[in-house]
Amino acid sequence: MATQSVDPKSVVAEWIKEAAIIGHSDVYEAKRTNKRFEWHQQMELLVDGETQYVSCRDIGTGGIGISTRARLKEHSTVMIRRDSRDPWIPCRVAHCTQSIGKNAVGLQLDFVF
């Protein structure tokens, strides 16, 4: 089994940098301690050994917002990446809120910036 040679924190830092360039701060800035940027990306989510394809809504140093059809268990551990060129980034499901035809999920990063 190969080990990850890329630091997950540096990968997320690059994602945030890209989001800050192409997007703008989200409207919930007053509710969060960390600024998030809109970032619309298709991503892969690893849940219980199964890969799911999800849509990223926003990203910041505290977490990643995604949309998915799957209902995710709060406080469970998942992994996310943009594609196979990126390492898996460990996260915890902070919340999963049902919406029309999808779930809005907040992922808390498993490390601190």
Residue, then its C-alpha position, 0 to 999 in steps of 0.5 A: m500500500a502506497t503512502q501519501s507523500v503530499d501533506p493534506k493541509s497543503v492540498v486544502a490550502e491550494w484549494i482555498k487559494e483557488a477558491a479565493i481567486i475565482g469565487h467570493s466570500d459566502v453570505y454566512e460569514a457572520k455565522r462562522t469563525n472561518k471565512r469560506f469561499e464559494w467553490h463549485q467543484q465535482m469531488e469524490l467522497l469516500v464513505d465506509g470504503e465506497t466512493q461517492y461523487v458529490s458537489c462542493r459548494d464552498i471551502g475554507t480553513g474550517g471545512i468544506g460544504i458539499s451537496t450529495r444525494a446520500r444521507l451521511k451520519e453526523h460525526s462520522t469520518v469521511m475522506i474527500r478529494r477533487d480527483s485521483r491526483d489529490p490525496w484523500i483529505p480526512c474530515r468529520v461530518a459536522h451536519c447533514t441537512q435534508s433539502i429538496g432532492k439532496n443533502a447539504v453537508g458540512l465537513q469539518l477538516d480533521f486538522v487545524f490551519 
